[in-house]
Amino acid sequence: MALKRFPNALNVSSKILGEQLKFPNGRVAPNRFMKASMSERLSTYSPEDPKKHGLPTEKILNVYDKWGNGQFGMIITGNVLVDPTNLEDAGNAIIFKEGDSSERRSLYTQWAQKMKQDGALAIMQISHAGRQTSVKVNPTPWGASDIELKTDPPGSRYGKPIALTTEQVQTEVIDRFVYAAKYAYECGFDGIQLHGAFGYLLTQFTSPTTNKRSDKYGGSLENRNRLIMEIYDEIKKEIPESSGFLVGIKTNSKEWQDEGTSVEDAKVFCEAYEKKKFDFVELTGGTAEKFKFEHERESTKVREAFFVEFADAIRPVFNNTVVYLTGGFRTVGAMVDAVQKNTTQGIGLGRPSTAEPDLPKKILNGSVLSAVKDAFNPNNIIHQIMGSGTQIEEMSRNSLEKAGGNVMDQISDFSDEKVVAAFGERLAMMFGGKQAPKAVEVKA
Ligand SMILES: Cc1cc2nc3c(=O)[nH]c(=O)nc-3n(C[C@H](O)[C@H](O)[C@H](O)COP(=O)(O)O)c2cc1C
């Protein structure tokens, strides 16, 4: 059955999306498309054995074999964690000193190579989950302060965090981020992206909701942003400028929970990133406490991107730092409009790129004008996210060669209502504590 697509309201050429993006350090992305970070959860989980803990697998290589042939200008890995005890979930890829081995280096090197096959810049997202570490991984993770995450989406719960001392901010956070960035550089990645969004540890420092500190990392906006600035400075000290290694950040344009970061605060943080000479910033919004994969107002729906009005407010602070906007883009018309209006320079794609790993290629060669339109209930964010996670797992089953060169090999067609209904039933059984019988297939 043919994939159903979003109607493309504006009849415009996709040509502008194929334009190169030049970074302040001279590096170039071949086009404006970015595959946004999406957690693969396909690495090993072996907390008792550091050498085997958080190792990328053949499955991850298979996934990036597909995206690496999709003509993205930049590809960002799912979150790679810098602390083996503070994971977003079991199955995350990890980089840490005690786990170093030639096997680990070889797997990360192959990962970067898969990403770069058709010219994309290979960027590793590095992250520390802090209080958003799932309780089954660690009931007492680190936090900026000891404020527990109350939200309880199905399948995940969080423990009460321990507030890092000032010294531990250096040893448990800064040193670990710098080690991971250098590792990524040595394994052939073109850059890293700090995960400074969605409520992970760096955001636990920037956000007044979670930062109640009285040391140099708490209080004023400058203090709350200090950790990110120090990580940036120390990465720059370790990796030669002449290498062209890119350092970027994913940052929230707004948080919606009580005392969350406001657009005005985000603007001040972004001014600092521009001044610091970050190579790129990816604007997004929301946290695990208050997800925001939807529009604030009816009036912005036509522009598709969820955070478009916040991006418009923040965009003027950037002159050299390249700006990407992620969340909601589905049609060529809206993508081109956002670039022409200078809301953003780059277009981040999350869920559309799991439904179709070569969406940029198809848009740039003019064969499609929009992403696959899934049949999920638009208000059921959990099912949509799990749908994308399932598609990533499906991509992992075969290398591109084994799939006969077909990047769509085995990927569920969630534009088919029957497939979505069967998937929903399977999830209901899982969340109801029952094992889904083998006969309930997600595929139609
Ligand atoms: C399955 C899944 C996993 C995700 N994992 C991450 C992650 O590891 N790091 C991150 O910054 N964002 C993550 N995201 C958020 C996406 O990068 C993106 O911001 C979000 O999906 C909105 O973009 P979209 O509307 O194009 O999907 C994830 C999203 C999905 C669907």
The ligand as an SDF file (V2000), in Angstrom:
LIG
                    3D

 31 33  0  0  0  0  0  0  0  0999 V2000
   11.9000    7.9040   19.7040 C   0  0  0  0  0  0  0  0  0  0  0  0
   12.4270    9.2920   20.0010 C   0  0  0  0  0  0  0  0  0  0  0  0
   13.6030    9.4160   20.7290 C   0  0  0  0  0  0  0  0  0  0  0  0
   14.1250   10.6890   20.9930 C   0  0  0  0  0  0  0  0  0  0  0  0
   15.3300   10.7870   21.6310 N   0  0  0  0  0  0  0  0  0  0  0  0
   15.9380   11.9920   21.7340 C   0  0  0  0  0  0  0  0  0  0  0  0
   17.2750   12.0970   22.2080 C   0  0  0  0  0  0  0  0  0  0  0  0
   17.9370   11.1000   22.5290 O   0  0  0  0  0  0  0  0  0  0  0  0
   17.8130   13.3410   22.2840 N   0  0  0  0  0  0  0  0  0  0  0  0
   17.1290   14.4640   21.9030 C   0  0  0  0  0  0  0  0  0  0  0  0
   17.6700   15.5640   21.9710 O   0  0  0  0  0  0  0  0  0  0  0  0
   15.8710   14.3890   21.4310 N   0  0  0  0  0  0  0  0  0  0  0  0
   15.2780   13.1910   21.3200 C   0  0  0  0  0  0  0  0  0  0  0  0
   14.0330   13.1150   20.7550 N   0  0  0  0  0  0  0  0  0  0  0  0
   13.3510   14.3460   20.2880 C   0  0  0  0  0  0  0  0  0  0  0  0
   13.6140   14.6140   18.8010 C   0  0  0  0  0  0  0  0  0  0  0  0
   14.9720   14.9120   18.5570 O   0  0  0  0  0  0  0  0  0  0  0  0
   12.7810   15.8090   18.2870 C   0  0  0  0  0  0  0  0  0  0  0  0
   13.1850   16.9660   18.9790 O   0  0  0  0  0  0  0  0  0  0  0  0
   11.2730   15.5760   18.4630 C   0  0  0  0  0  0  0  0  0  0  0  0
   10.9180   14.2870   17.9900 O   0  0  0  0  0  0  0  0  0  0  0  0
   10.4500   16.6290   17.6970 C   0  0  0  0  0  0  0  0  0  0  0  0
   10.7460   16.5960   16.3260 O   0  0  0  0  0  0  0  0  0  0  0  0
    9.7480   15.9060   15.2280 P   0  0  0  0  0  0  0  0  0  0  0  0
    8.4320   16.6100   15.3410 O   0  0  0  0  0  0  0  0  0  0  0  0
   10.4280   16.1390   13.9010 O   0  0  0  0  0  0  0  0  0  0  0  0
    9.6440   14.4710   15.5880 O   0  0  0  0  0  0  0  0  0  0  0  0
   13.4540   11.8500   20.5320 C   0  0  0  0  0  0  0  0  0  0  0  0
   12.2570   11.7090   19.8200 C   0  0  0  0  0  0  0  0  0  0  0  0
   11.7440   10.4560   19.5470 C   0  0  0  0  0  0  0  0  0  0  0  0
   10.4830   10.3470   18.7330 C   0  0  0  0  0  0  0  0  0  0  0  0
  1  2  1  0
  2  3  1  0
  2 30  2  0
  3  4  2  0
  4  5  1  0
  4 28  1  0
  5  6  2  0
  6  7  1  0
  6 13  1  0
  7  8  2  0
  7  9  1  0
  9 10  1  0
 10 11  2  0
 10 12  1  0
 12 13  2  0
 13 14  1  0
 14 15  1  0
 14 28  1  0
 15 16  1  0
 16 17  1  0
 16 18  1  0
 18 19  1  0
 18 20  1  0
 20 21  1  0
 20 22  1  0
 22 23  1  0
 23 24  1  0
 24 25  2  0
 24 26  1  0
 24 27  1  0
 28 29  2  0
 29 30  1  0
 30 31  1  0
M  END
$$$$
